[in-house]
Amino acid sequence: MSQGSSEVSSYASDGKMLQWLPWIAGTLAIILVVGYAIAFHPLPINERPDAWGQFGDYIGGLLNPLISLFTLIVAVSVWRLQKTELLETRKALEEQGRTAEQQRREQRFFDLLNLYRSTVDSIVIEKNPATGIVGRVLGVDTGVPRSSFSGKRAFSLLTSSAGPFPSELLDLFAPRNSFNIPSVPPAADILEAWNNNSPMLDHYFRVIFTLLREAEPLLQNDRYRYIKILRAQLSRDEVCLIAMNLLYDEEGKRMRELVSEYGFLKHLPSNYLRQLAERELHPRSFGQKWATDHLLAPSQAAPC
């Protein structure tokens, strides 16, 4: 900053000097003429044209080197000013290019966020009030009255007893301090139940994975701040289902490293599922504070 200001002041002083050069040259010319007149004023004015030519040669011989020097100074100063202007223009264009590229990358991430929102809205669960049968919408009108749950409401239904998931999964979503909660089913039963009921959410999990994977190449050092924007939009039901995907799906296990980098399960509720996740996943998956409190050095905690 100080270097830039010093350059500006230097070239400002050069500009002022250039304005004074004509006055300096004119003043020197007047001084030469006056000096010549004082030195030779006793002599009569010569009427011979060749004598006036010699006088002109005398004045020109004294002023020409000085004017040539001033011309050179002007040329060098103009060159320096043009060079500075070109450098400043280049810097401005590079800065505009970087800003435009950053805006393009950020817009790409927000496009992915919009894709996430549209994916959430595409999750639709329907329930027949008469029979209680719950299923995913297939786009076929059977003429039977149905209650439709979409978006965040559909996720809420999935983790409730009124949803399509069996008890093997629903028991995991119950708070740890709940009463009369049966013991957690065997891992094989949970895996089978999840594999039978999770395909309706496969495209949702892939969008989440894409967002986490693309954050670094798109946003670089700003990625943690933008992932917080995504994390803030997740409902508790979504976080629970993402944790299930990380634990019991082969594709979901590929996302574990990204989840730990961003502390993506920071808001996972205190339920039986979290108890299982804490055993299987890296402590950073649950945020910086939780990781630090569970025997991790602060330098190893997730920066979010």
PyMOL commands that set and color helices and strands:
alter all, ss='L'
color gray80, all
select helices_A, chain A and resi 2-40+49-122+152-158+167-173+187-197+199-232+236-248+250-253+256-262+272-280+283-286+288-293+298-300
alter helices_A, ss='H'
color red, helices_A
select strands_A, chain A and resi 124-127+134-136+147-150
alter strands_A, ss='S'
color yellow, strands_A
deselect
rebuild
show_as cartoon
